[in-house]
């Protein structure tokens, strides 16, 4: 996160106010989701897993999506 200049506050904002654009129900050890959030005009993707039965969210990864791999709006992957 820090190498990508993404702060913990940016991640929290994305998780709180962002939009789940993909779900991974079979991910292990916990089901996870891909969330699109924004920090100003900067898009952020956060992959996060909620621990069942707990009020805990595990952040798997955070990155700024590559426009070459995502369609405008960063909610859908481009087809090769």
Backbone as a printed PyTorch tensor [residue, N CA C, xyz], in Angstrom:
tensor([[[  0.8120,  -1.1890,   0.0000],
         [  0.0000,   0.0000,   0.0000],
         [  0.8570,   1.2540,   0.0000]],

        [[  1.8350,   1.2740,   0.8880],
         [  2.6180,   2.4890,   1.0540],
         [  3.4610,   2.7760,  -0.1870]],

        [[  3.9650,   1.7160,  -0.8420],
         [  4.7390,   1.9090,  -2.0670],
         [  3.8790,   2.5050,  -3.1670]],

        [[  2.5980,   2.2450,  -3.1090],
         [  1.6550,   2.7580,  -4.1170],
         [  1.0070,   4.0660,  -3.6940]],

        [[  1.4850,   4.6290,  -2.5700],
         [  0.9560,   5.8810,  -2.0230],
         [ -0.5440,   5.7790,  -1.7430]],

        [[ -0.9310,   4.6700,  -1.1150],
         [ -2.3150,   4.4530,  -0.7010],
         [ -2.3100,   4.3300,   0.8190]],

        [[ -3.0410,   5.1910,   1.4780],
         [ -3.0340,   5.2140,   2.9380],
         [ -4.1040,   4.2840,   3.5050]],

        [[ -3.9720,   3.9170,   4.7640],
         [ -5.0310,   3.1310,   5.4150],
         [ -6.3810,   3.8600,   5.3720]],

        [[ -6.3540,   5.1740,   5.4550],
         [ -7.5950,   5.9440,   5.3780],
         [ -8.2380,   5.8160,   4.0030]],

        [[ -7.4120,   5.7930,   2.9440],
         [ -7.9290,   5.5980,   1.5850],
         [ -8.6350,   4.2470,   1.4720]],

        [[ -8.0370,   3.2280,   2.0640],
         [ -8.6020,   1.8770,   2.0190],
         [ -9.9200,   1.8360,   2.7860]],

        [[ -9.9370,   2.4050,   3.9730],
         [-11.1520,   2.4320,   4.7840],
         [-12.2730,   3.1580,   4.0450]],

        [[-11.9470,   4.2830,   3.4230],
         [-12.9520,   5.0350,   2.6640],
         [-13.4930,   4.1930,   1.5060]],

        [[-12.6050,   3.5040,   0.7960],
         [-13.0430,   2.6520,  -0.3210],
         [-13.9680,   1.5480,   0.1760]],

        [[-13.6280,   0.9210,   1.2870],
         [-14.4690,  -0.1590,   1.8120],
         [-15.8030,   0.3710,   2.3350]],

        [[-15.7860,   1.5370,   2.9610],
         [-17.0140,   2.0960,   3.5280],
         [-17.9580,   2.6530,   2.4600]],

        [[-17.3920,   3.3120,   1.4520],
         [-18.2180,   4.0310,   0.4750],
         [-18.1480,   3.4770,  -0.9370]],

        [[-17.3090,   2.4640,  -1.1470],
         [-17.1150,   1.9290,  -2.4880],
         [-18.2030,   0.9570,  -2.9120]],

        [[-18.0050,   0.4060,  -4.0920],
         [-18.9680,  -0.5030,  -4.7180],
         [-18.3050,  -1.8510,  -4.9610]],

        [[-18.9250,  -2.9240,  -4.4820],
         [-18.4140,  -4.2670,  -4.7690],
         [-18.6990,  -4.5690,  -6.2420]],

        [[-17.6490,  -4.7920,  -7.0190],
         [-17.8330,  -5.0190,  -8.4520],
         [-17.6220,  -6.4740,  -8.8510]],

        [[-16.9810,  -7.2510,  -8.0030],
         [-16.8330,  -8.6900,  -8.2200],
         [-16.8900,  -9.3750,  -6.8650]],

        [[-17.4040, -10.5920,  -6.8580],
         [-17.4510, -11.3840,  -5.6210],
         [-16.7710, -12.7200,  -5.8950]],

        [[-16.0630, -13.2110,  -4.8920],
         [-15.3430, -14.4670,  -4.9770],
         [-15.8060, -15.3640,  -3.8270]],

        [[-16.9890, -15.9720,  -3.9650],
         [-17.5580, -16.7510,  -2.8560],
         [-16.7600, -18.0050,  -2.5090]],

        [[-15.9710, -18.5080,  -3.4460],
         [-15.2130, -19.7370,  -3.2090],
         [-13.7630, -19.4820,  -2.7980]],

        [[-13.4100, -18.2200,  -2.5870],
         [-12.0330, -17.8960,  -2.1790],
         [-11.7530, -18.4890,  -0.8020]],

        [[-10.5040, -18.8630,  -0.5870],
         [-10.1290, -19.4020,   0.7140],
         [ -9.0440, -18.5280,   1.3270]],

        [[ -9.0160, -18.3890,   2.6000],
         [ -9.8330, -19.0990,   3.5750],
         [-11.2190, -18.4990,   3.7850]],

        [[-11.4880, -17.2990,   3.2030],
         [-12.7920, -16.6550,   3.3700],
         [-13.2810, -16.1110,   2.0400]],

        [[-14.5940, -16.0860,   1.8370],
         [-15.1270, -15.4340,   0.6420],
         [-14.6480, -13.9740,   0.6080]],

        [[-14.4090, -13.4710,  -0.5850],
         [-13.9070, -12.1030,  -0.6900],
         [-14.6320, -11.3580,  -1.8020]],

        [[-14.2630, -10.1000,  -1.9430],
         [-14.8920,  -9.2540,  -2.9510],
         [-13.8840,  -8.2270,  -3.4390]],

        [[-14.1170,  -7.7290,  -4.6520],
         [-13.3330,  -6.6400,  -5.2160],
         [-14.1810,  -5.3850,  -5.1290]],

        [[-13.6560,  -4.3720,  -4.4670],
         [-14.3750,  -3.1230,  -4.2480],
         [-13.7020,  -2.0090,  -5.0390]],

        [[-14.5130,  -1.2240,  -5.7300],
         [-14.0230,  -0.0140,  -6.4020],
         [-14.3550,   1.1670,  -5.5140]],

        [[-13.3450,   1.9020,  -5.1180],
         [-13.5270,   3.1330,  -4.3590],
         [-12.7560,   4.2500,  -5.0320]],

        [[-12.9830,   5.4500,  -4.5850],
         [-12.3270,   6.6130,  -5.1860],
         [-11.6900,   7.4610,  -4.1030]],

        [[-10.5040,   7.9540,  -4.4000],
         [ -9.8400,   8.9530,  -3.5650],
         [ -9.6900,  10.1790,  -4.4640]],

        [[-10.6510,  11.0810,  -4.3680],
         [-10.7030,  12.1870,  -5.3140],
         [-11.0270,  11.6180,  -6.6810]],

        [[-10.1770,  11.8790,  -7.6580],
         [-10.3970,  11.3180,  -8.9990],
         [ -9.5550,  10.0690,  -9.2400]],

        [[ -8.9180,   9.5600,  -8.2000],
         [ -8.0720,   8.3680,  -8.3100],
         [ -8.8730,   7.1140,  -7.9520]],

        [[ -9.0140,   6.1750,  -8.9030],
         [ -9.7310,   4.9350,  -8.5960],
         [ -8.8420,   3.9860,  -7.7910]],

        [[ -9.4480,   3.2500,  -6.8870],
         [ -8.7380,   2.2420,  -6.1110],
         [ -9.5280,   0.9510,  -6.1220]],

        [[ -8.8460,  -0.1550,  -6.2970],
         [ -9.4360,  -1.4770,  -6.1510],
         [ -8.9160,  -2.0760,  -4.8600]],

        [[ -9.8400,  -2.5920,  -4.0540],
         [ -9.4930,  -3.2390,  -2.7960],
         [-10.0910,  -4.6370,  -2.8240]],

        [[ -9.2610,  -5.6570,  -2.6570],
         [ -9.7600,  -7.0180,  -2.4910],
         [ -9.7890,  -7.2660,  -0.9920]],

        [[-10.9840,  -7.6010,  -0.4870],
         [-11.1650,  -7.7610,   0.9510],
         [-12.0130,  -8.9890,   1.2430]],

        [[-11.7530,  -9.5910,   2.3930],
         [-12.5100, -10.7590,   2.8430],
         [-13.0790, -10.4610,   4.2210]],

        [[-14.3660, -10.7500,   4.3880],
         [-15.0040, -10.6080,   5.6870],
         [-14.9600, -11.9560,   6.3930]],

        [[-14.5110, -11.9540,   7.6290],
         [-14.4150, -13.1830,   8.4130],
         [-15.8170, -13.5300,   8.9160]],

        [[-16.3590, -14.6850,   8.5040],
         [-17.7120, -15.0600,   8.9470],
         [-17.8130, -15.1340,  10.4720]],

        [[-18.8970, -14.5750,  10.9900],
         [-19.1360, -14.6130,  12.4230],
         [-18.3210, -13.6140,  13.2230]],

        [[-17.5080, -12.8320,  12.5650],
         [-16.6690, -11.8250,  13.2270],
         [-16.9300, -10.4770,  12.5730]],

        [[-16.6150,  -9.4380,  13.2720],
         [-16.6670,  -8.0960,  12.6860],
         [-15.2550,  -7.7070,  12.2610]],

        [[-14.6940,  -8.5210,  11.3610],
         [-13.3200,  -8.3260,  10.9240],
         [-13.2630,  -8.4270,   9.4080]],

        [[-12.5420,  -7.5110,   8.8010],
         [-12.3040,  -7.5280,   7.3660],
         [-10.8110,  -7.6160,   7.1360]],

        [[-10.4200,  -8.5530,   6.2970],
         [ -9.0110,  -8.7240,   5.9310],
         [ -8.7980,  -8.1030,   4.5610]],

        [[ -7.8630,  -7.1790,   4.4680],
         [ -7.5220,  -6.5730,   3.1850],
         [ -6.4530,  -7.4450,   2.5450]],

        [[ -6.7810,  -7.9860,   1.3740],
         [ -5.8680,  -8.8820,   0.6670],
         [ -4.8760,  -8.0780,  -0.1610]],

        [[ -5.3940,  -7.1310,  -0.9310],
         [ -4.5330,  -6.2680,  -1.7410],
         [ -5.2730,  -4.9870,  -2.0820]],

        [[ -4.5050,  -3.9630,  -2.4120],
         [ -5.0380,  -2.6660,  -2.8230],
         [ -4.1760,  -2.1780,  -3.9750]],

        [[ -4.8220,  -1.6580,  -5.0130],
         [ -4.0540,  -1.1510,  -6.1520],
         [ -4.8840,  -0.1560,  -6.9400]],

        [[ -4.1970,   0.6290,  -7.7490],
         [ -4.8650,   1.5250,  -8.6880],
         [ -5.0340,   0.7380,  -9.9900]],

        [[ -6.2810,   0.5540, -10.4500],
         [ -6.4930,  -0.2730, -11.6370],
         [ -5.8590,   0.3360, -12.8830]],

        [[ -5.3350,  -0.5470, -13.7270],
         [ -4.6820,  -0.1630, -14.9770],
         [ -5.7560,   0.0900, -16.0410]],

        [[ -5.8260,   1.3030, -16.5900],
         [ -6.8420,   1.5990, -17.6120],
         [ -6.7460,   0.6910, -18.8370]],

        [[ -5.5800,   0.1150, -19.0970],
         [ -5.4350,  -0.7930, -20.2310],
         [ -6.1270,  -2.1310, -19.9730]],

        [[ -6.3580,  -2.4660, -18.7030],
         [ -6.9780,  -3.7480, -18.3530],
         [ -8.4350,  -3.6260, -17.9300]],

        [[ -8.8970,  -2.3870, -17.7220],
         [-10.2520,  -2.1500, -17.2420],
         [-10.9630,  -1.1770, -18.1660]],

        [[-12.2480,  -1.3990, -18.3600],
         [-13.0470,  -0.4720, -19.1610],
         [-13.2370,   0.8310, -18.3930]],

        [[-13.6980,   1.8610, -19.0810],
         [-13.9450,   3.1550, -18.4410],
         [-14.8440,   2.9470, -17.2240]],

        [[-14.5100,   3.6030, -16.1380],
         [-15.2580,   3.4500, -14.9060],
         [-14.6630,   2.4080, -13.9880]],

        [[-13.7880,   1.5490, -14.5030],
         [-13.0310,   0.5630, -13.7250],
         [-13.8980,  -0.4760, -13.0160]],

        [[-15.0890,  -0.7610, -13.5780],
         [-15.9500,  -1.7660, -12.9740],
         [-15.9690,  -3.0740, -13.7510]],

        [[-15.4430,  -3.0680, -14.9610],
         [-15.4730,  -4.2690, -15.7970],
         [-14.1230,  -4.4450, -16.4920]],

        [[-13.6260,  -5.6830, -16.4380],
         [-12.3490,  -5.9900, -17.0970],
         [-12.5140,  -5.9470, -18.6120]],

        [[-11.4860,  -5.4930, -19.2880],
         [-11.4850,  -5.5280, -20.7600],
         [-11.2850,  -6.9810, -21.2020]],

        [[-11.9080,  -7.3450, -22.2960],
         [-11.6800,  -8.6840, -22.8440],
         [-10.4580,  -8.6380, -23.7200]],

        [[ -9.6430,  -9.6850, -23.6550],
         [ -8.3920,  -9.6910, -24.4520],
         [ -8.6320,  -9.7170, -25.9330]]])
